[in-house]
């Protein structure tokens, strides 16, 4: 699976170099009769919300690094990006790894919260 298909929930915002989250709607549905498809859609919706919340928690510098690495259309060159930030490539890659680890933990926590919220009898 390539990087583009893993991050299909985001797209560039009309060349303004800011990302926006694509709305989760019925265009993802292909066969309404399949119960597994409905469960998959609910899971994808919950993961989508968790990712959106986790990305909103990033600092400005972390957000810029993630945007440069994953959401810009051109091919990533870590040496040039590191020079842009005034640090070495190794430090840049370590920062990227730490940010991705932080995002992973945050997405998991938000996903659990969203899933538990939907399982309550009042919902």
Buried (B, 14 or more C-beta within 10 A) or exposed (E): EEEEEEEEBBEBEEEEEEBEBEEBEEEBEEEEEEEEBEEEBEEEBBBBBBBBBBBEEBEEEBBBBBBBBBBEEEEEEBEEBBEEBEEEBEEBBEBBEEBBEBBEEBBEEBBEBBBEEEEEEEE
